[in-house]
Amino acid sequence: MALTISTARSAPAAAELIAIGVFSDGDHPDGIDEAVLESRGFDGSLGKAMIVSGRKTPTMLIGLGATDSFGEASLRRAGAGIARAARRHKSIATTALVDAKRGVDGLDMAAAAQSLAEGLQLGAYAFDEYKSSKTKRPLRRVTIVGSTAAAVKEAIDVGSAVAGGQMLARDLVNHPGGSLTPPELASRVQDMAKSAGLRCKVMDLAAIKRAKLGGLLGVNRGSTLQPRFVELTYTPKATSKATLAFVGKGITFDAGGLSIKTGSGMMTMKCDMGGAAAVIGAMSALRAVQAPVTVRAYLPMTDNMLGGDATRPGDVLTIRNGKTIEVLNTDAEGRLILADALSLASEAKPDAIVDLATLTGACMVALGPKIAGLMSNDDDMAAAVDAAAERAGERVWRLPLPDDYKKMVESPIADMKNIGGAHGGAITAGLILSEFVADGIPWAHLDIAGPAFTDADDIEGRKGGTGFGVRTLVELARGWS
């Protein structure tokens, strides 16, 4: 359940706890024993929280970090720290926004309020649908003390909507692959579309065959579950001449096909639809944030299993745009279903396309678990995605797409093969995808294999799906011109 976040000039009497922002290089609040803080290890580092006694109401100190490294996005982490530390209280208040304003000149209060709201919502998140004993989450209301300006209130609503989209993505990733099947995922997207004011089109197996989505059909051959292909459309209230396309990889569980994964390699493969989940989460928030541009989403959905008629290594698939791919490794399946989706997206002639996919372990080798790989056919497009990610507080790093590397995916019997050599796997995957983007359309690819899922708790999230990419997509759509 999402928190109710409001603003007030002062903390309401019903607040059971007041959270005060403290910089690591600033003064501590009056009445707080410095020796106590030191003995308990509180140093004001970003997101670190400690509850101390107050004269009337218990007080929480929340670290804002050092003033010279503080930005609006720092409040996202601080907000998450507040929500996690205050989870036993029903109603709390925080002065973190005004405390940050006092310590940092020129702070954008609206951007800071949005980040704080996002953090508060994300820090309160928990996924316990499959537990017999549910997590107790009494925290329901947070009052942000300080400015009650309309711009700040609007920013808090935007932050809550964006966080809601990110939490939706987390929920989808956290569901087991045997529960969140392609038909079930499509059904959930339909329900979301109704509540979010989106148009939704769902293709079943017969429609997918008529659409000649050969990549999706090829991956689905080993499954007893039918695939789905979902298209979503967001149309702004004001007329928009621009259109963005979002494409998300929706492998609901990846066993690797006949090129079967190891047991340990399958353990987290319910997360292989993290790209689709991020797109779904972002689309759910566009109406609430009043994005000014039309956005269409393309979501191919299947699992990748080992049934009796599964695609064999050496088989050749024909993609929607007519190009052919020799499949030499059935565990390199994401690029096959994305090829169809990128082809369909290109046919609508959008102004730009962004795809997100948990695509390659090679990207994790290159960039680690918390940074997404960014590849693009257009420098301006890459810069726009990079800037949106920077505003959103999600880290990306651009990788090249050199033409001479295309030799690595040449096939003697088809237009290309679905794998390259032993090295540069993230890049060769990106080069394959680029073959299915129509000429002249700016395109960016985000390989989110690392940051889409985490094995460790963090202040902003718990083990499991992270919802990475939702904030970047929303920021891109909000700022598109």
Secondary structure, 3 states (H helix, E strand, C coil): CCCEEEEECCCCCCCCEEEEEEECCCCCCCCCCHHHHHHCCCCCCCCCEEEECCCCCCEEEEEEECHHHCCCCHHHHHHHHHHHHCCCCCEEEECHHHHHHHHCCCCCHHHHHHHHHHHHHHHCCCCCCCCCCCCCCCCCEEEEECCCCHHHHHHHHHHHHHHHHHHHHHHHHHCCCCCCCHHHHHHHHHHHHHHHCCEEEEECHHHHHHCCCHHHHHHHCCCCCCCEEEEEEECCCCCCCCEEEEEECEEEEECCCCCCCCHHHHCCHHHHHHHHHHHHHHHHHHHHHCCCCEEEEEEEEEEECCCCCCCCCCCEEECCCCCEEECCCCCCCHHHHHHHHHHHHHHCCCCEEEEEECCCHHHHHHHCCCCEEEEECCHHHHHHHHHHHHHHCCCEEECCCCHHHHHHHCCCCCCEECCCCCCCHHHHHHHHHHCCCCCCCCEEEEECCCCCEECCCECCECCEECCCCHHHHHHHHHHCC
